[in-house]
Amino acid sequence: MQGASFSPHDDQRYMAAAIRLSRRHLGLTGTNPSVATLLVRDDGIGPYIVGRGVTTVGGRPHAEPQALDEAGERARGAVAYVTLEPCAHHGRTPPCAEALIRAGVARVVGAARDPDPRVSGRGYAMLRAAGIEVTEGVLAEEAADLLKAYLTRSTKKRPEVILKLALSNDGKIGIQGEGQVPITGEIARRQVHVMRAEADAILVGIGTALVDDPLLTCRLPGLSARSPARIVLDRLLRLPIDSQLVRSAKEVPLFLAAGGEADPARRAMLKEAGAEFLAVEAMDGQIALPELLDDLAARGFSSLLVEGGASTAAAFLAEGLVDRLCLFISPGSIGARGIAAPVDPDHIPSGFRLLRQASFGEDHYFEYVRAD
Ligand SMILES: NC(=O)c1ccc[n+]([C@@H]2O[C@H](COP(=O)([O-])OP(=O)(O)OC[C@H]3O[C@@H](n4cnc5c(N)ncnc54)[C@H](OP(=O)(O)O)[C@@H]3O)[C@@H](O)[C@H]2O)c1
């Protein structure tokens, strides 16, 4: 059988390629995960790819039928690399495990397991029952890292929360009363825009919205259509009508997390300008974050990029709601007038581990994930 001739090294190599492909539609597949499938065969001259698929924008079709369509008859006897266990239930589309069986693949290599009870273990069981060899867990951690938003929403019923902050070398995130202070350089800034493109929503506190007047869109060439929804914690609806966020609300969704005590006239004005509202619960005079996250998950948001400011970041950290912590550290110092960051590489809350570090121009990047 074809699949048996592949070495563990081949499996890792093709799974790594499938994981890279799955990244293409991050943030674009609604409540479905961005998953990839590669179909690889070896006719005696070494393995080569005959079909590839990544979950379509919007979430359907899934990756498997697209890869099978591309491969056609060449799928028979091929090895399928799937970054997430193939679905086994009849939903709006027939089960992908069934499609793989019908196409006659020889072997399925899977990375992450799907926690969805309709799938968990059943996709692989269905394949095995049909006589298909299954190799599970190849690069499982790497695949799960890219699927974290979907996995978090499935298991915790809230979006994955990614806290991103830019810090000076002396641990400051801005200057008191000075509005937006450029901390990191252009290359790091572009990296942040990639993170925006891959997120379902960005959130800031009203303090940042008032002082910085940010736009919070993805402004990389060719990727402006990938700007996620913007959310502001704005209990009293203080966001100015002429702010960049409101002025762009008809092009890029803007949600204001506002309390019942906000002025109805302001609410009407902001609504007219294109803003939408999230009903929130209050806790000690602040917006209750767990309930807000429940609401966002129910609306289909799987990942939330929190971009500050200091109090908002501190609140998410204090409530144990941060899953991933992304710190960009510049070589420059700000000094005594700076606003202290609520977290820095020397003071990482317990339960986090360093996942990766990199340099973006002169800036250093540290990414930590919470071990659940
Ligand atoms: N370097 C960076 O990465 C970065 C990123 C963003 C911002 N910044 C800087 O950070 C500074 C602003 O920080 P900030 O702390 O003043 O403002 P902030 O965190 O942006 O906003 C705080 C406000 O959000 C509202 N809020 C509602 N619910 C909350 C909750 N559960 N927890 C916390 N806040 C809640 C409160 O306003 P109400 O009183 O109206 O409820 C609170 O005053 C600016 O200087 C900005 O330039 C730096």
The ligand as an ORCA input file, in Angstrom:
! r2SCAN-3c Opt
* xyz 0 1
  N       2.321     50.502     24.080
  C       1.204     49.868     23.904
  O       1.189     48.702     23.485
  C      -0.089     50.584     24.164
  C      -1.282     50.049     23.662
  C      -2.471     50.717     23.939
  C      -2.451     51.867     24.711
  N      -1.299     52.354     25.178
  C      -1.265     53.562     26.021
  O      -2.034     53.282     27.196
  C      -2.567     54.500     27.686
  C      -4.031     54.317     28.014
  O      -4.170     53.358     29.059
  P      -5.296     53.503     30.137
  O      -5.044     52.494     31.188
  O      -5.425     54.915     30.515
  O      -6.645     53.219     29.319
  P      -7.346     51.929     28.733
  O      -6.929     50.690     29.423
  O      -7.273     51.982     27.267
  O      -8.882     52.254     29.115
  C      -9.276     52.178     30.432
  C     -10.754     52.486     30.537
  O     -11.508     51.427     29.954
  C     -12.740     51.337     30.635
  N     -13.039     49.996     31.141
  C     -14.265     49.421     31.139
  N     -14.227     48.220     31.688
  C     -12.974     48.008     32.061
  C     -12.367     46.919     32.697
  N     -13.039     45.820     33.031
  N     -11.080     47.037     32.963
  C     -10.378     48.126     32.611
  N     -10.910     49.198     31.981
  C     -12.215     49.130     31.701
  C     -12.676     52.291     31.812
  O     -13.353     53.445     31.372
  P     -14.726     53.906     32.102
  O     -14.288     54.575     33.310
  O     -15.379     54.764     31.104
  O     -15.487     52.651     32.395
  C     -11.211     52.564     31.949
  O     -10.953     53.813     32.483
  C      -2.348     55.535     26.587
  O      -1.283     56.369     26.968
  C      -1.951     54.725     25.387
  O      -1.080     55.437     24.513
  C      -0.106     51.733     24.921
*
